[in-house]
Amino acid sequence: MKTSINYSLCALAVSSLLGGGVAIAQENEASVERIEVTGSRIKRNDLEGAAPIDVISRDEIAKSGFANLQQLLERTPVAGTGTFSTRGNNQDSTANGGAAISLRGFGSDATLVLINGRRVAVSAFAENVANSFVDINSIPVAAIERVEILKDGASAVYGSDAVAGVVNIIMRKDFEGTEISVSHGGTTGPSYDETSASLVWGGQGENSSVTLIMDYFKNTAITGAEMGRNGTANQAPYGGEDYRSSMGFPGSFYVNGVATVDPSCPADRVSGPICVFDYGPYGFASSPAERLGAMLQGSQDFSNDIQGYIELAVQHNRSKAMGAPTPLNAEAGLTVPASHPNNPFGVDVGINRYRMVDAGARQWSIESDTLRMVMGLRGTFNNWDWDISAQKARSESMQTGDKSQGWIRTDFLQEQINLGNYNPFGGTYNSPEVIDAITTSLVRRGESHLTSYNASITGEAFSLGEQMVSMAAGIEYREEDAFDQPDDQFQRSLIFGTESVSAQAARDQYAAYLEFLVPITDTLELTLAGRYDHYSDFGSTTNPQAAIQWRPLDNFTLRASYGQGFRAPSLAQIGLGPSQESLFFTDTYRCPTPDASNPGCATTDYTIVFVGGEGLQPEESETFNIGAVWQVTEQFDITADIWSITQDNKIDKNDYQNVYNAECNNQNSTVCIRLPVQPGENLGHLARLYNTYVNISSQEATGLDLSTSYRLTMQDMGQVRFSLDWSYINKFKKNGIDYAGEYNYPKHRWLASADWNLGDWGITSSLSYIGQFEDYAPPSQVESTKTRSVSAQMLLDIQGRYNVSDNMQLVLGMNNALDENPPFVIGDGDSDLYGYASKVHNPRGQYIYGKVTYRF
């Protein structure tokens, strides 16, 4: 699917691109084309720079069979932990409906995503409470010309926060004619299907050009109930753990201060004083989604030296998230009077752990709208290319839950209990009228805005001996703001068991950069760059970058680069208000030894409350890359790069375990809040744990990337191109602990493909490999404990194509053609509860699709 740098960039020369990440300009008809390659702002006469780049062309995107960008990028070997998607979204996620890419496993906030070489507004909803990211679901696949992945830090060129690399998405333009595509596919296992359609229209005049692209995508849901063994929280029958919830239906009650299970609890679900509940079937393994987008790009020549251009993109996305019915524990403070007509105990009782199954699963409906407009002028003056542009961008999201979607207000519930209308005993399904009286509607709103102005020049600056030194310089100004406002019913603690986020912040920033390309000899060149950034809230920083390229032979090149980075805390981090998430763990202070009679022994979801990001400091980073490109023959090339990234002062959640250990053995702690002590207990029920974001961690990773391609011509049998892209992580340290080969960090990832063409026929097959890794171990035991090994996985994709005519193409393909299941894992007891590693493996199964494309 992906190409080596040599072969891929050759394809770029045939494009007549006017802007963005790769721009081609002609000084006159006889001149050599000069291009701007991602990773540098300087236009060059050749196609290969010193930076390691992977290019996924539009043809390769089509041959992958994926209809959305998230599916495509998560297969790339350079992607790592931190890449997330709507797969597995549930009502507890803080970024439902969104998707992001994380290069090298450093997180989505360390990966800079650009469109046509420019920044875009971040998602209105942060992921994992306070990690800002660019939602790649807002980028329609039909509008993409290619994706360029710079696997090296580029802080001096694109921004000081390009820590782990850059994903530059180049959009289609200068199209002439009309192209219509329609595709549909589905799985052979769980009932799931995708439908997509696109329209591309373009026209070109003597001095003008316009391209319009419309894209539609829709997929259905896969629920946990359809996933078999991967849809239950009780993995004990398969060799895992029983993660069923202690909030059950029937429930558990405090009777005269003693935790007592409901007498109606089935015997196979009784665990001491609780009745366990399997929440697995209620979630989405894949969330339903529907997306509609349009993009317009146009240009107009005002003279031989000046051209105006515009980019306008709009996107509307809809999705849903679902989770198990509302869980209630003693913190809710609900009581059932002795006078209640259904009370079997004859005394006032308190609700200990109970699940509102009769109200149904909790569901969110999510809608997001993005708008992006760029206007600018570019041209030439005395052999210098210049570009001036302005951009406005916005991301707006709304998350709603209505009364039919399972949202319970505890004050309404207590009122109906007091009236004797709601029966919490015996696993009773109460009447619709009573359910309507205790449910509510919720609204969460978020927005982010970006306003930016950019000006740049590039050209030959001066001579150095017989060589010309090229230069690029630019200035940038950017204003950003974001807010995330939960429903006030969360703030008043009337809604239980669901995460909520509150954040609001704004900043402005200006920057200047300078880059020189110094050809020391005909075979040796040096690139030097520097960038100055000033943040309104975090002061100033200057970051250098240097790269060298030496071509000792015509077919062999050595390259090396070094750069520094600086990432200010995100708006969501500095503007974080009271926000909640749920984590599964055991309250070991109440249960120091296993004791089935103690409900505190149960592993259950506890509420973590995050407050403020005061005192956060910026992150700093260093990147190194040493590599070689060997064009063995015209048909065979090899590229290899050794890379290293170090990130200090990494902003992350303070490890809840550290806070728990320090505070939760104290009944009167103001950080670890406990309910009053019950008879016979030393500590009360754990209600909530207060936490915050801190500059707590460092990350350091090293590895090797290898890519190669070979073209074989077989006379009358057509041509086959073989390619391999392999990424190996040698080390991935967090806070001194090496996670390479540990949970969610496989050392090996590779993607191999073979593409055969003969006349109007074509077949592409690819193998996607994710290496083995250790099953989960607590961070304190990662290096000292040997857990079971999670098996490697290899997926086969096959696609066949036939050109019916010059205007029509038919495609039939299969992803995961052998219907491989994800390897079994015991899991971490929090995000992975269903027997597979959701951040690494896709449980969708075999997917068969067809596509028709017509051009006229």
SVG drawing of the C-alpha trace seen along z (x, -y; Angstrom):
<svg xmlns="http://www.w3.org/2000/svg" viewBox="-47 -41 81 63">
<polyline fill="none" stroke="black" stroke-width="0.4" points="0.0,0.0 2.8,-2.3 5.9,-3.1 9.6,-3.7 10.6,-7.3 12.4,-7.0 9.7,-5.3 6.8,-7.2 8.1,-10.7 8.7,-10.0 5.0,-9.8 4.7,-13.4 6.5,-14.9 3.6,-14.2 1.2,-16.3 0.7,-20.0 0.2,-21.1 -0.1,-24.7 0.2,-24.6 0.1,-22.7 2.7,-20.2 4.1,-19.6 4.1,-22.6 5.5,-22.7 6.4,-25.9 7.9,-26.6 10.1,-29.6 9.6,-29.1 8.8,-26.3 12.4,-25.2 13.2,-25.1 13.4,-22.1 10.4,-21.6 11.1,-22.6 9.1,-20.9 8.6,-21.4 8.8,-18.1 7.1,-17.6 9.7,-18.3 11.2,-21.3 9.9,-24.6 12.6,-24.9 11.8,-23.9 14.3,-21.6 15.3,-20.4 15.3,-16.8 12.7,-14.6 14.5,-13.4 15.4,-15.3 17.1,-14.3 13.9,-13.6 12.3,-10.1 8.9,-10.2 6.2,-7.6 3.7,-8.5 0.3,-6.9 -1.0,-7.8 -4.6,-8.1 -4.2,-4.9 -2.8,-3.1 -5.7,-4.4 -8.2,-3.0 -6.3,0.4 -6.4,0.6 -10.2,1.0 -10.7,-1.3 -13.4,-4.0 -12.2,-6.2 -8.9,-7.6 -8.8,-6.1 -8.9,-2.5 -6.1,-3.4 -3.7,-5.0 -4.1,-2.5 -2.6,0.1 0.6,-1.9 3.5,-0.4 4.6,-3.8 1.3,-4.1 1.3,-3.2 -0.4,-3.3 -2.5,-6.4 -4.0,-5.9 -7.7,-5.7 -11.0,-5.6 -14.8,-5.2 -14.1,-1.4 -14.9,-0.6 -16.3,-4.1 -18.8,-3.8 -20.7,-6.3 -17.7,-6.8 -15.4,-8.0 -14.6,-11.7 -14.2,-12.0 -17.0,-9.9 -17.2,-10.0 -13.6,-11.1 -10.5,-9.4 -6.8,-10.4 -3.4,-9.2 -0.4,-8.7 3.0,-8.2 5.6,-6.1 3.2,-5.6 3.9,-9.1 0.2,-10.0 -2.1,-12.0 -1.0,-15.2 2.6,-14.6 1.6,-14.1 1.1,-17.2 -1.7,-16.8 -1.8,-19.2 -4.1,-19.7 -2.2,-21.0 0.7,-21.9 -1.5,-24.0 -2.8,-23.5 -6.4,-22.8 -8.7,-23.3 -8.5,-20.6 -11.5,-18.5 -14.0,-20.3 -14.0,-17.3 -10.7,-16.2 -9.8,-12.5 -9.0,-10.8 -10.3,-13.9 -7.7,-16.5 -5.7,-15.4 -6.4,-17.6 -6.2,-16.1 -7.2,-16.7 -10.2,-14.6 -9.3,-12.7 -12.9,-11.6 -13.5,-15.2 -11.4,-14.6 -13.2,-12.9 -11.2,-10.1 -12.5,-10.9 -10.9,-14.4 -7.4,-13.1 -4.8,-13.1 -2.2,-11.5 -1.0,-11.3 2.6,-12.2 3.9,-10.9 7.1,-12.6 8.6,-10.2 11.0,-12.7 10.4,-15.7 9.9,-18.9 9.6,-21.5 11.6,-24.2 9.6,-24.0 5.9,-23.3 5.7,-24.0 7.5,-23.3 4.9,-20.7 5.7,-18.2 7.4,-15.9 6.9,-12.5 6.3,-13.5 3.9,-15.1 0.9,-13.7 0.4,-16.0 -2.8,-15.3 -2.8,-16.7 -6.2,-17.2 -7.1,-16.7 -7.2,-19.8 -6.8,-20.8 -9.2,-18.0 -11.0,-18.2 -14.2,-16.3 -16.5,-14.3 -15.9,-11.1 -18.5,-9.2 -17.8,-6.3 -20.1,-4.1 -19.0,-1.3 -20.7,1.1 -19.5,3.9 -20.2,5.9 -18.8,8.5 -19.4,12.2 -19.6,12.4 -21.4,9.8 -24.0,7.8 -22.0,4.8 -21.8,2.9 -20.4,-0.3 -21.6,-2.4 -19.7,-5.3 -20.2,-7.5 -18.3,-10.4 -18.6,-13.0 -15.6,-14.8 -16.0,-17.6 -13.5,-20.0 -13.0,-22.5 -10.0,-24.4 -9.8,-27.5 -6.8,-29.2 -6.1,-31.1 -8.3,-29.4 -9.2,-26.1 -11.8,-24.8 -12.4,-21.3 -15.4,-20.3 -15.6,-17.1 -18.6,-15.7 -18.2,-12.6 -20.6,-10.4 -19.9,-7.6 -22.1,-5.5 -21.4,-2.4 -23.7,-0.4 -22.9,0.7 -21.5,3.9 -22.8,4.4 -21.1,6.4 -24.0,8.8 -22.9,9.8 -19.2,10.4 -19.4,13.8 -16.5,14.3 -15.3,10.7 -18.5,9.3 -18.6,10.4 -16.9,9.0 -16.6,12.5 -13.5,13.8 -12.8,16.6 -14.2,19.4 -11.6,18.4 -8.6,18.1 -9.0,14.5 -10.5,12.6 -14.1,12.1 -14.6,8.4 -18.3,8.4 -19.6,5.3 -20.5,5.3 -23.4,3.0 -25.9,5.6 -29.6,6.2 -30.9,7.5 -28.7,5.4 -27.1,5.2 -28.4,3.2 -27.2,2.0 -29.6,3.7 -28.9,2.5 -25.5,1.4 -24.6,4.8 -24.1,5.3 -26.8,7.8 -27.4,9.2 -31.0,9.1 -32.6,12.5 -33.7,12.7 -30.1,12.7 -29.5,15.9 -27.1,18.3 -24.5,18.2 -24.3,14.4 -24.0,14.2 -20.6,13.1 -20.7,12.6 -23.0,9.6 -23.2,8.5 -24.9,9.6 -22.6,9.3 -23.6,7.9 -22.2,8.5 -22.1,5.1 -20.3,6.4 -23.2,7.0 -24.4,3.4 -21.5,1.5 -20.5,0.9 -17.6,2.8 -18.0,0.5 -20.1,-2.6 -22.6,-3.6 -21.5,-6.7 -22.7,-8.8 -20.5,-11.5 -21.2,-14.0 -18.6,-16.4 -17.8,-18.8 -14.6,-20.6 -13.9,-23.3 -10.5,-24.3 -10.0,-27.0 -7.3,-29.3 -7.2,-32.3 -4.2,-33.8 -4.3,-37.6 -1.1,-38.0 1.9,-35.9 3.4,-36.3 0.4,-36.4 -2.3,-33.8 -5.1,-33.8 -6.4,-30.6 -9.2,-29.5 -9.9,-26.3 -13.3,-25.7 -14.2,-22.5 -17.3,-21.6 -18.0,-18.3 -21.0,-17.0 -20.6,-13.9 -23.1,-11.9 -22.4,-9.0 -23.7,-7.2 -22.2,-5.7 -23.7,-3.3 -22.9,-1.7 -24.4,0.4 -27.4,-0.9 -26.7,-3.4 -24.7,-1.9 -25.4,-3.2 -23.4,-2.8 -23.6,-4.0 -22.3,-7.5 -25.6,-8.2 -27.1,-8.2 -30.3,-6.4 -32.5,-4.8 -35.6,-2.7 -38.0,-3.3 -39.3,-0.4 -42.8,-1.5 -42.0,-0.8 -44.6,1.8 -41.9,4.0 -39.2,3.7 -38.5,7.4 -36.4,6.4 -38.9,4.5 -36.5,1.8 -35.0,-1.3 -32.3,-0.1 -29.6,-1.9 -28.9,-1.1 -25.3,0.3 -24.7,1.4 -27.5,1.5 -27.9,1.3 -30.8,-0.5 -31.3,2.2 -35.1,1.4 -34.2,-2.1 -32.1,-0.7 -28.6,-1.3 -27.2,-4.8 -26.7,-6.2 -25.2,-9.4 -26.0,-10.9 -23.1,-13.0 -23.1,-15.5 -20.0,-17.5 -19.5,-20.1 -16.2,-21.4 -15.6,-24.4 -12.3,-25.4 -11.6,-28.3 -8.2,-29.4 -7.7,-32.4 -4.4,-33.5 -2.1,-34.9 1.1,-33.4 3.5,-34.3 7.0,-35.1 9.1,-38.2 12.7,-38.3 12.9,-34.5 11.6,-34.3 8.4,-32.4 6.1,-34.0 2.8,-33.0 0.4,-35.0 -2.7,-33.4 -5.4,-33.7 -7.3,-30.8 -10.5,-30.5 -11.4,-27.1 -14.0,-25.8 -14.9,-22.5 -18.2,-22.3 -19.7,-19.2 -22.8,-18.5 -23.5,-15.3 -27.1,-14.7 -29.0,-12.1 -32.8,-12.1 -35.2,-10.6 -35.4,-7.4 -31.7,-6.8 -31.3,-5.7 -30.1,-8.8 -31.2,-8.6 -31.4,-11.5 -30.9,-10.3 -33.1,-12.9 -36.0,-11.9 -35.3,-8.3 -35.3,-8.9 -38.7,-10.7 -40.3,-7.8 -38.9,-5.4 -40.3,-7.4 -43.7,-7.4 -43.5,-3.7 -43.7,-3.8 -40.2,-2.5 -39.4,1.0 -35.6,1.6 -36.0,5.2 -36.1,8.5 -34.8,7.5 -38.1,5.8 -38.7,4.0 -40.7,1.0 -43.4,-0.5 -42.6,-2.9 -44.5,-5.7 -42.2,-5.3 -39.1,-5.2 -40.2,-8.3 -40.5,-10.0 -36.9,-9.3 -35.1,-9.9 -33.7,-13.2 -32.2,-14.8 -28.6,-15.9 -26.6,-18.2 -22.8,-18.6 -21.4,-21.3 -18.0,-22.0 -16.3,-24.3 -12.8,-25.1 -11.7,-27.9 -8.5,-28.7 -7.6,-31.9 -4.2,-32.1 -2.2,-34.3 0.9,-33.1 3.5,-34.7 6.5,-32.9 9.2,-33.3 11.6,-30.8 14.3,-31.0 18.0,-31.1 19.6,-33.5 23.3,-33.7 26.2,-31.8 28.7,-29.7 31.6,-29.1 29.9,-27.5 26.8,-26.4 23.7,-28.4 22.4,-28.5 18.6,-28.3 16.5,-29.8 12.9,-29.7 11.6,-32.1 8.2,-32.8 6.1,-34.4 2.9,-33.0 0.3,-34.3 -2.4,-32.1 -5.3,-32.5 -6.9,-29.5 -9.7,-28.9 -11.7,-25.9 -14.4,-25.1 -16.1,-22.0 -19.3,-22.4 -21.0,-19.4 -24.6,-19.4 -25.0,-21.1 -26.7,-18.0 -23.2,-16.4 -21.8,-19.4 -24.6,-19.0 -23.8,-15.3 -27.2,-14.2 -25.9,-11.8 -23.9,-8.8 -21.4,-6.4 -20.6,-8.5 -17.6,-10.6 -17.9,-14.3 -15.4,-17.0 -15.3,-20.7 -12.6,-22.9 -12.2,-26.4 -9.1,-28.3 -7.6,-30.5 -4.2,-31.6 -2.5,-33.4 0.9,-32.7 3.3,-34.2 6.3,-32.5 9.1,-33.0 11.2,-30.4 14.3,-30.4 15.7,-27.5 18.8,-27.2 19.8,-24.5 23.5,-24.6 25.0,-22.5 28.6,-22.1 29.6,-20.0 27.8,-18.3 27.2,-15.3 27.0,-16.8 24.3,-19.2 23.4,-20.6 20.0,-21.9 19.9,-24.3 16.6,-25.6 15.4,-27.5 12.1,-28.5 11.0,-31.1 7.6,-30.7 6.0,-33.0 2.9,-31.9 0.7,-34.3 0.6,-32.0 3.9,-30.1 6.6,-32.6 9.0,-32.1 11.1,-29.2 13.7,-28.8 14.2,-25.4 16.9,-24.4 17.0,-21.7 19.8,-20.3 19.9,-17.7 22.7,-16.4 22.6,-14.4 25.6,-12.8 25.4,-11.0 28.8,-9.2 27.4,-7.2 24.7,-8.0 22.5,-5.2 23.4,-5.5 22.5,-8.2 23.3,-8.7 21.2,-11.1 21.0,-12.3 19.0,-14.8 18.6,-16.4 15.9,-18.6 14.5,-20.0 10.8,-20.5 8.6,-22.4 5.0,-21.6 2.9,-24.0 0.1,-22.4 -3.0,-22.0 -6.0,-24.3 -7.9,-21.4 -5.1,-20.8 -4.6,-24.4 -8.4,-25.1 -9.5,-21.9 -12.4,-22.3 -13.9,-19.6 -13.9,-16.5 -14.7,-12.9 -13.6,-9.6 -14.2,-6.0 -11.4,-3.5 -11.7,0.1 -9.6,1.2 -9.8,2.8 -10.0,0.8 -7.2,2.8 -7.2,0.7 -10.7,2.0 -9.8,5.4 -6.1,6.1 -6.7,9.8 -9.2,11.6 -12.5,11.8 -15.7,12.6 -17.8,11.4 -16.4,7.9 -18.0,5.9 -14.9,3.7 -13.0,6.6 -14.8,6.4 -13.0,4.8 -15.3,2.0 -15.4,-1.3 -14.5,-4.2 -14.9,-7.9 -11.7,-9.9 -12.2,-13.7 -9.6,-15.9 -9.3,-19.5 -7.1,-22.3 -3.8,-22.2 -2.2,-25.0 1.6,-24.9 1.9,-22.8 5.2,-23.4 5.8,-22.9 7.2,-19.6 10.6,-19.5 11.9,-17.0 14.9,-15.9 14.8,-13.8 17.6,-12.0 17.5,-10.1 20.3,-8.3 19.4,-6.6 20.4,-5.4 18.6,-5.1 20.0,-2.5 18.6,-2.4 20.0,1.0 18.6,1.1 15.9,-0.9 13.4,1.7 14.8,2.3 15.3,-0.1 15.9,0.1 15.5,-2.5 16.6,-2.2 16.5,-4.6 17.5,-4.4 15.5,-6.9 15.4,-8.2 12.9,-10.5 13.2,-11.8 10.4,-13.8 10.8,-15.4 8.3,-16.9 5.6,-14.9 2.2,-16.1 0.1,-13.2 -2.4,-12.2 -0.9,-11.7 -0.9,-8.0 -4.1,-7.3 -2.3,-4.5 0.2,-6.9 -2.6,-9.1 -4.4,-6.1 -1.4,-4.8 -0.7,-8.1 -4.2,-9.2 -6.8,-6.3 -5.8,-4.7 -7.1,-7.8 -10.8,-8.0 -10.6,-11.8 -8.6,-12.5 -9.7,-15.5 -8.2,-13.9 -9.5,-10.4 -13.2,-10.8 -14.8,-8.0 -18.4,-7.5 -19.0,-7.0 -17.7,-3.8 -20.2,-0.9 -20.3,1.4 -17.5,3.9 -15.4,1.9 -12.3,-0.3 -12.8,-2.4 -15.9,-3.7 -16.8,-3.0 -14.5,-4.8 -16.6,-7.6 -14.2,-9.5 -10.5,-10.2 -9.2,-13.7 -6.4,-13.8 -4.8,-16.3 -2.4,-16.6 1.2,-17.1 4.6,-17.1 5.2,-13.7 6.7,-11.6 9.4,-11.3 9.3,-9.2 12.2,-7.9 12.0,-5.6 14.4,-4.2 13.9,-1.9 14.5,-1.0 12.4,-1.6 13.0,0.4 11.2,0.1 11.8,1.7 10.1,2.1 10.8,4.2 9.1,4.0 9.0,7.2 8.0,7.2 6.9,10.5 6.6,10.0 3.1,11.1 2.1,11.6 2.1,8.0 4.0,6.2 4.1,6.9 5.3,4.5 6.3,5.9 6.8,3.6 7.6,3.9 7.3,1.3 8.6,2.5 8.9,0.7 10.8,2.1 10.8,0.5 13.9,1.3 13.1,-0.8 10.1,-2.7 10.8,-4.0 8.3,-5.9 9.6,-7.2 12.5,-4.8 10.4,-1.7 10.9,0.0 7.6,0.9 8.9,2.2 7.4,5.6 5.1,5.1 1.3,4.5 0.1,2.5 3.7,2.0 4.6,4.7 8.2,4.5 7.4,5.4 4.9,4.1 5.1,4.5 3.0,4.2 3.9,6.1 2.0,5.9 2.1,7.3 0.3,5.3 -0.1,7.0 -1.4,5.3 -2.1,6.7 -4.1,4.6 -7.4,3.9 -7.0,6.3 -5.3,5.8 -4.9,7.7 -3.5,6.3 -2.8,8.4 -1.3,7.2 -0.2,8.7 -0.4,6.6 1.6,7.9 1.5,7.0 4.1,8.8 3.6,10.5 3.9,8.6 3.5,9.4 0.0,9.3 -0.8,6.6 1.3,6.1 1.1,3.1 3.7,0.4 5.6,1.2 5.9,4.8 6.4,4.4 10.1,5.1 10.2,7.6 7.2,9.7 6.9,12.1 3.3,12.4 1.8,14.6 2.7,13.7 0.0,12.3 0.2,13.9 1.2,12.1 -1.5,11.4 -1.3,11.3 -4.2,10.1 -4.6,10.7 -6.3,8.2 -7.1,9.0 -8.6,6.8 -9.4,7.4 -10.0,4.6 -11.3,4.6 -11.5,1.6 -14.7,2.2 -13.9,-0.8 -11.8,-3.9 -14.5,-5.4 -15.6,-2.6 -13.8,-0.5 -15.2,2.4 -13.5,3.4 -14.2,6.4 -12.1,7.1 -11.8,8.6 -10.2,7.2 -9.1,9.8 -9.8,12.4 -9.0,15.3 -11.3,14.0 -8.7,13.9 -9.9,13.2 -7.8,10.8 -5.4,12.7 -6.6,13.4 -5.4,11.1 -6.2,11.1 -6.3,7.3 -5.6,4.4 -8.9,4.6 -9.9,1.1 -10.0,0.3 -9.5,3.9 -12.1,6.1 -13.2,8.3 -10.3,10.6 -8.5,8.5 -6.3,5.4 -8.6,2.8 -5.8,0.3 -3.9,2.8 -6.3,5.3 -9.5,4.8 -12.2,7.4 -14.3,6.6 -13.6,9.9 -13.8,10.6 -15.1,7.7 -16.2,8.0 -16.8,5.0 -17.5,3.9 -16.9,0.5 -17.9,-1.1 -16.2,-4.2 -17.3,-6.1 -15.5,-9.0 -16.9,-11.3"/>
</svg>
